[in-house]
Amino acid sequence: MRPRPFRVLALLVVAAAVLIAVDLRGDASALRTAGAAVTGPAQQALAAAKPGDDRVRELEKQNAELAAALWASRAERSAQDQRAAVRAAHPGLSLVSARVIAVRGDAVTIDAGTRDGVREDMAVVTADGLAGRIVTAGPAVSTVMLPTDPSAGIGVRMTGSREIGSVRGAQHDGLLRLRLLDADAGLEPGQPVETLGSRRSRPYPPGIPVGEIVEVEPPKDQLTRTALVRPAVDFSTLDIVGVITASEKGRADAK
């Protein structure tokens, strides 16, 4: 009869393999809960195994590899879900999916470039709204300037009133500062702000959510109204994004 550590490790390997198979079908939560009840005591028993046993080390390695495969499958499925959500949120737009791979101040690097059809001055979005625009594009990676950059002026329109203005980084708690052209325009917290749109939709197609007003600032002059806007996108959690390579509006303008 095999020693107990062998049986324990064999159980762990089988459990991890089953979890991977079920996880790929998207229904592993209940099984994982049950599996924890089995593998918890099993791992405690494993701790009592004699060190230096080659078979034990081999089974430990197999279990680690299966666990890594499980997490990789879950990460891939999460990325696929995010890509689907971005596309569903922006119908009528041609998107190149990319992942954020580096962050530097008010800019991020994504793993898509000119080989994927990405060019400078293309808008970048998530399922929630505008994430920025491409400022440099290499063959395999590109740099995205976030709206929080003080130099990233974006033409906007108030949803509802249709008043126009611009936003740029406010250098204040990750907020944007909105300036409206009409000094008499009504502003109040909760009002949504969207992109005004650019010629041929480059860099920005119209109607992309930018954020919503959280604070109306006291008038500083008789020419403009200003307010602070919370971005629609949480830039601290950026992961999968979509680069807008074309829109229905842009295609129509190009004809």
Secondary structure as GFF3:
##gff-version 3
##sequence-region A 1 255
A	DSSP	alpha_helix	4	24	.	.	.	ID=ss1
A	DSSP	alpha_helix	29	46	.	.	.	ID=ss2
A	DSSP	alpha_helix	54	89	.	.	.	ID=ss3
A	DSSP	beta_strand	93	104	.	.	.	ID=ss4
A	DSSP	beta_strand	107	110	.	.	.	ID=ss5
A	DSSP	three_ten_helix	114	116	.	.	.	ID=ss6
A	DSSP	beta_strand	123	125	.	.	.	ID=ss7
A	DSSP	beta_strand	130	137	.	.	.	ID=ss8
A	DSSP	beta_strand	142	145	.	.	.	ID=ss9
A	DSSP	beta_strand	154	158	.	.	.	ID=ss10
A	DSSP	beta_strand	164	169	.	.	.	ID=ss11
A	DSSP	beta_strand	176	180	.	.	.	ID=ss12
A	DSSP	beta_strand	192	195	.	.	.	ID=ss13
A	DSSP	three_ten_helix	199	201	.	.	.	ID=ss14
A	DSSP	beta_strand	209	216	.	.	.	ID=ss15
A	DSSP	beta_strand	225	231	.	.	.	ID=ss16
A	DSSP	three_ten_helix	235	237	.	.	.	ID=ss17
A	DSSP	beta_strand	240	247	.	.	.	ID=ss18
A	DSSP	alpha_helix	248	254	.	.	.	ID=ss19
###
